Amino acid sequence: MHILRTGGKYAREQQRLSGVKAVVFALTGIILLILPISHIWFLSLIFFGYALHCLKKRSNWHKGILGEKMVVEALTP
């Protein structure tokens, strides 16, 4: 069987984007914790929560990339 394309370009870009979002939101959460403004700590928790969500999405994209590679390997003679 001839593989027309290997794929994964979109998935790799989404994985990278999710990683960047996680770092940005985590750093924003840290900055909000450092600021001397009272009652803003709950906002930093929201940013940390979204950073964790982005890390989970990054992990899911990584699993998808591995799955695509496994399918290509299984289909190649």
C-alpha positions as CSV (number, residue, x, y, z in Angstrom):
1,M,0.0,0.0,0.0
2,H,1.3,3.4,-0.9
3,I,0.9,6.1,1.8
4,L,0.0,9.4,0.1
5,R,0.9,11.6,3.1
6,T,2.0,11.0,6.6
7,G,-0.3,13.6,8.2
8,G,0.0,15.0,11.6
9,K,0.9,18.6,10.6
10,Y,-2.4,20.1,12.0
11,A,-2.2,17.9,15.1
12,R,1.4,19.0,15.8
13,E,0.5,22.6,15.4
14,Q,-2.4,22.3,17.8
15,Q,-0.2,20.5,20.3
16,R,2.3,23.3,20.1
17,L,-0.4,25.9,20.4
18,S,-1.9,24.2,23.5
19,G,1.6,24.1,25.1
20,V,2.1,27.8,24.4
21,K,-1.3,28.7,25.9
22,A,-0.6,26.6,29.0
23,V,2.7,28.5,29.6
24,V,1.1,31.9,29.0
25,F,-1.8,31.3,31.3
26,A,0.4,29.8,34.0
27,L,2.7,32.8,33.9
28,T,-0.2,35.2,34.0
29,G,-1.5,33.3,37.1
30,I,1.9,33.7,38.8
31,I,2.0,37.4,38.0
32,L,-1.5,37.8,39.4
33,L,-0.4,36.1,42.6
34,I,2.6,38.4,43.0
35,L,0.7,41.6,42.5
36,P,-0.2,43.3,45.8
37,I,-3.9,43.6,44.9
38,S,-6.2,42.0,47.4
39,H,-8.9,39.6,46.3
40,I,-7.3,38.9,43.0
41,W,-6.0,35.5,44.0
42,F,-9.2,33.8,42.8
43,L,-8.5,35.1,39.3
44,S,-5.1,33.5,39.3
45,L,-6.8,30.2,40.2
46,I,-8.9,30.5,37.1
47,F,-5.7,31.1,35.0
48,F,-4.0,28.1,36.6
49,G,-7.1,26.0,35.9
50,Y,-7.1,27.0,32.2
51,A,-3.4,26.3,32.0
52,L,-4.1,22.7,33.3
53,H,-6.9,22.4,30.7
54,C,-4.5,23.4,28.0
55,L,-1.9,20.8,29.2
56,K,-4.6,18.1,29.0
57,K,-5.5,19.2,25.5
58,R,-1.8,19.0,24.6
59,S,-1.6,15.5,25.9
60,N,-4.6,14.5,23.9
61,W,-3.1,15.9,20.7
62,H,0.1,14.0,21.5
63,K,-1.9,10.8,21.8
64,G,-3.5,11.5,18.5
65,I,-0.2,12.1,16.8
66,L,1.1,8.7,18.1
67,G,-2.1,7.0,16.9
68,E,-1.7,8.4,13.4
69,K,1.9,7.1,13.4
70,M,0.8,3.7,14.5
71,V,-1.9,3.5,11.8
72,V,0.7,4.5,9.1
73,E,3.1,1.8,10.5
74,A,0.4,-0.8,10.5
75,L,-0.6,0.0,6.9
76,T,2.9,0.0,5.4
77,P,4.1,-3.4,4.2
